Amino acid sequence: ATGIQEKAVVSTQSTGVDDVMEDSELKFGPNGGLVFCMEYLINNTEWLDECLGSVDDDYFIIDCPGQIELYTHMDTMSRFIRTLESWGIRVCAVYLLDSQFLVEPSKFIAGMCSALSAMVQLQLPHVNVLTKIDLLSAKDKDNLDRWLDPSQLTLEGILTKTSNKRHANLSNALCRLLDDYSLVHFVPLNIEDEDSIGDLCLQIDLVLQINEDAEPRGPADLQDRDDTESGFGDETT
């Protein structure tokens, strides 16, 4: 925890959004300010490299800006990712979508399209997360499974019931696009449930291939464990 705090403090030394917005010459708003800061970061990565130091066994969680254009049609984040990878850091993207989008199916499908666009643009191992599951109604929780890996028929059926018929062709085209790529699937996250948090962490570890370089354990290793007793030990042949 101490190392994380130190890195967080050092990162505040870079150009901040508030500083950019207050600059009388730049005159950027919040979105423009964030884009400017990311561009500044990409062009001045020396301080970040020094801050991170040796990264052999470190696990970094980088909270990125929420401006979707950074991930869908600008190359800013892609360049940032390539820089991290050049330092020997194994990277994956975790895309967070608010589960309250389920209340309005058209917004949920728009969120799926944004996630797909980010996946194609970033070209990284990717985990899509449906957040704030604890805030869903009991009815929505019962229907959650169909949203985690929705099929084209499911999406089209819901849009047919809830959208204007004039947009039917567009809606069907979007659903076909999502189904053709078949990349957007979600992991549910309930921040109040430790098992839910553990499942997400496990999914990220699998994507990052954490411990893939560890030596496989043999029979001798298993015999040294204190918890090797099991019901199978009582069987006779």
Salt bridges, closest charged atoms under 4 A:
GLU39 OE1 - ARG79 NH1 3.27
ASP75 OD1 - ARG79 NH1 3.62
GLU85 OE1 - ARG82 NE 2.94
ASP98 OD2 - LYS132 NZ 3.10
GLU104 OE1 - LYS107 NZ 3.85
ASP149 OD1 - HIS185 ND1 2.59
ASP213 OD2 - ARG90 NH2 3.93
ASP227 OD2 - ARG225 NH2 2.60
